Amino acid sequence: MRGHDSRTREAIGQAFGLTRERVRQIQVEALKHLRTILQQDGQSSATLLECP
């Protein structure tokens, strides 16, 4: 994300002791949650991708 280097799910999983599949599942759930919050606030998920 903004200001941070990209890392693979494999690398993230190793850092937290998770499989890359579990990292993917967490990512999917987090994005669903963020979209819900944005929709409740009247914004679109495109807001997440906008650069300042």
C-alpha positions as CSV (number, residue, x, y, z in Angstrom):
1,M,0.0,0.0,0.0
2,R,1.0,3.6,0.0
3,G,4.5,4.1,1.2
4,H,5.2,0.4,1.7
5,D,7.0,-2.1,-0.4
6,S,4.9,-4.9,-1.9
7,R,5.4,-8.3,-0.4
8,T,4.2,-11.7,-1.6
9,R,1.6,-13.6,0.3
10,E,4.3,-16.2,0.8
11,A,6.6,-13.7,2.5
12,I,3.8,-12.3,4.6
13,G,2.8,-15.8,5.6
14,Q,6.3,-16.7,6.7
15,A,6.6,-13.6,8.8
16,F,3.4,-14.4,10.7
17,G,3.5,-18.2,10.6
18,L,0.6,-18.6,8.1
19,T,0.2,-20.3,4.8
20,R,-0.1,-18.1,1.7
21,E,-3.7,-19.4,1.3
22,R,-4.6,-18.2,4.8
23,V,-3.0,-14.8,4.0
24,R,-5.2,-14.7,0.8
25,Q,-8.3,-15.5,2.9
26,I,-7.5,-12.7,5.4
27,Q,-6.9,-10.3,2.5
28,V,-10.3,-11.1,0.9
29,E,-12.1,-10.6,4.2
30,A,-10.3,-7.4,4.9
31,L,-11.1,-5.9,1.5
32,K,-14.8,-6.9,1.9
33,H,-14.8,-5.1,5.3
34,L,-13.1,-2.0,3.8
35,R,-15.6,-1.9,1.0
36,T,-18.5,-2.1,3.4
37,I,-17.1,0.8,5.5
38,L,-16.6,2.9,2.4
39,Q,-20.1,2.2,1.1
40,Q,-21.6,3.2,4.4
41,D,-19.6,6.4,4.2
42,G,-20.9,7.1,0.7
43,Q,-17.6,6.4,-1.1
44,S,-16.6,3.8,-3.7
45,S,-13.8,1.2,-3.4
46,A,-11.9,3.2,-6.0
47,T,-11.1,5.5,-3.2
48,L,-8.6,2.9,-1.9
49,L,-6.6,3.1,-5.1
50,E,-6.4,6.9,-5.4
51,C,-3.0,8.4,-5.0
52,P,-2.7,11.6,-2.9
